[in-house]
Amino acid sequence: MGAWYPWIVLVHLACAIVFVGAVTFEVLVVESLHRHFDTAVMQRIEQAIMVRVRRFMPVIVVLLFASGFVLFDLRCDGLACVGSRFGNLLLLKVLLAFGVLGVFVNAMWAMRSGKMDVCRFRHTHRVVLGLMVGIVFLAKTMFYL
């Protein structure tokens, strides 16, 4: 598995960049458009975004979590590292990631069932962005603290 490690890291990072980038775009760019366009236009824009996201984001999330599981197992040797500073930060990162997964699955369910309104759309992305900032912070600091 050692020979595959760099490729797994690359897949994990690429998927994380796509996921965090998409959520950041939603929060910082799309939300600001509400001041410039009327409600009907924004609903069309957000609907078009949701249609596109439904096509590729589930694949990104599956690859992100699959590669994360493999990396966790390789770095932590099962659960052997839990209890160390690195292991505890890694475990916290995993818990935040499962929080993101829960919010993501809930949002996808709401989209499919027609229960995703503008307010829920906005808050979902803000919560996910906050969790992702925490994950990125932990991902960088767990190797240096």
MODELLER restraints for C-alpha pairs under 7 A, 6 or more apart:
rsr = mdl.restraints
at = mdl.atoms
rsr.add(forms.Gaussian(group=physical.xy_distance, feature=features.Distance(at['CA:8:A'], at['CA:67:A']), mean=5.84, stdev=0.5))
rsr.add(forms.Gaussian(group=physical.xy_distance, feature=features.Distance(at['CA:11:A'], at['CA:67:A']), mean=6.92, stdev=0.5))
rsr.add(forms.Gaussian(group=physical.xy_distance, feature=features.Distance(at['CA:12:A'], at['CA:64:A']), mean=5.19, stdev=0.5))
rsr.add(forms.Gaussian(group=physical.xy_distance, feature=features.Distance(at['CA:12:A'], at['CA:67:A']), mean=5.50, stdev=0.5))
rsr.add(forms.Gaussian(group=physical.xy_distance, feature=features.Distance(at['CA:12:A'], at['CA:68:A']), mean=6.49, stdev=0.5))
rsr.add(forms.Gaussian(group=physical.xy_distance, feature=features.Distance(at['CA:15:A'], at['CA:60:A']), mean=5.54, stdev=0.5))
rsr.add(forms.Gaussian(group=physical.xy_distance, feature=features.Distance(at['CA:15:A'], at['CA:63:A']), mean=6.93, stdev=0.5))
rsr.add(forms.Gaussian(group=physical.xy_distance, feature=features.Distance(at['CA:15:A'], at['CA:64:A']), mean=5.45, stdev=0.5))
rsr.add(forms.Gaussian(group=physical.xy_distance, feature=features.Distance(at['CA:16:A'], at['CA:64:A']), mean=6.52, stdev=0.5))
rsr.add(forms.Gaussian(group=physical.xy_distance, feature=features.Distance(at['CA:20:A'], at['CA:132:A']), mean=6.65, stdev=0.5))
rsr.add(forms.Gaussian(group=physical.xy_distance, feature=features.Distance(at['CA:23:A'], at['CA:125:A']), mean=6.01, stdev=0.5))
rsr.add(forms.Gaussian(group=physical.xy_distance, feature=features.Distance(at['CA:23:A'], at['CA:129:A']), mean=6.18, stdev=0.5))
rsr.add(forms.Gaussian(group=physical.xy_distance, feature=features.Distance(at['CA:24:A'], at['CA:129:A']), mean=6.53, stdev=0.5))
rsr.add(forms.Gaussian(group=physical.xy_distance, feature=features.Distance(at['CA:26:A'], at['CA:125:A']), mean=6.94, stdev=0.5))
rsr.add(forms.Gaussian(group=physical.xy_distance, feature=features.Distance(at['CA:27:A'], at['CA:125:A']), mean=6.34, stdev=0.5))
rsr.add(forms.Gaussian(group=physical.xy_distance, feature=features.Distance(at['CA:27:A'], at['CA:126:A']), mean=6.45, stdev=0.5))
rsr.add(forms.Gaussian(group=physical.xy_distance, feature=features.Distance(at['CA:34:A'], at['CA:42:A']), mean=6.49, stdev=0.5))
rsr.add(forms.Gaussian(group=physical.xy_distance, feature=features.Distance(at['CA:76:A'], at['CA:87:A']), mean=6.92, stdev=0.5))
rsr.add(forms.Gaussian(group=physical.xy_distance, feature=features.Distance(at['CA:81:A'], at['CA:87:A']), mean=4.66, stdev=0.5))
rsr.add(forms.Gaussian(group=physical.xy_distance, feature=features.Distance(at['CA:82:A'], at['CA:88:A']), mean=5.57, stdev=0.5))
rsr.add(forms.Gaussian(group=physical.xy_distance, feature=features.Distance(at['CA:86:A'], at['CA:142:A']), mean=5.44, stdev=0.5))
rsr.add(forms.Gaussian(group=physical.xy_distance, feature=features.Distance(at['CA:86:A'], at['CA:143:A']), mean=6.82, stdev=0.5))
rsr.add(forms.Gaussian(group=physical.xy_distance, feature=features.Distance(at['CA:89:A'], at['CA:138:A']), mean=6.46, stdev=0.5))
rsr.add(forms.Gaussian(group=physical.xy_distance, feature=features.Distance(at['CA:89:A'], at['CA:142:A']), mean=5.79, stdev=0.5))
rsr.add(forms.Gaussian(group=physical.xy_distance, feature=features.Distance(at['CA:90:A'], at['CA:142:A']), mean=6.90, stdev=0.5))
rsr.add(forms.Gaussian(group=physical.xy_distance, feature=features.Distance(at['CA:93:A'], at['CA:135:A']), mean=5.34, stdev=0.5))
rsr.add(forms.Gaussian(group=physical.xy_distance, feature=features.Distance(at['CA:93:A'], at['CA:138:A']), mean=6.15, stdev=0.5))
rsr.add(forms.Gaussian(group=physical.xy_distance, feature=features.Distance(at['CA:96:A'], at['CA:131:A']), mean=6.07, stdev=0.5))
rsr.add(forms.Gaussian(group=physical.xy_distance, feature=features.Distance(at['CA:96:A'], at['CA:135:A']), mean=6.49, stdev=0.5))
rsr.add(forms.Gaussian(group=physical.xy_distance, feature=features.Distance(at['CA:100:A'], at['CA:128:A']), mean=5.72, stdev=0.5))
rsr.add(forms.Gaussian(group=physical.xy_distance, feature=features.Distance(at['CA:100:A'], at['CA:131:A']), mean=6.54, stdev=0.5))
rsr.add(forms.Gaussian(group=physical.xy_distance, feature=features.Distance(at['CA:103:A'], at['CA:124:A']), mean=6.93, stdev=0.5))
rsr.add(forms.Gaussian(group=physical.xy_distance, feature=features.Distance(at['CA:110:A'], at['CA:116:A']), mean=5.00, stdev=0.5))
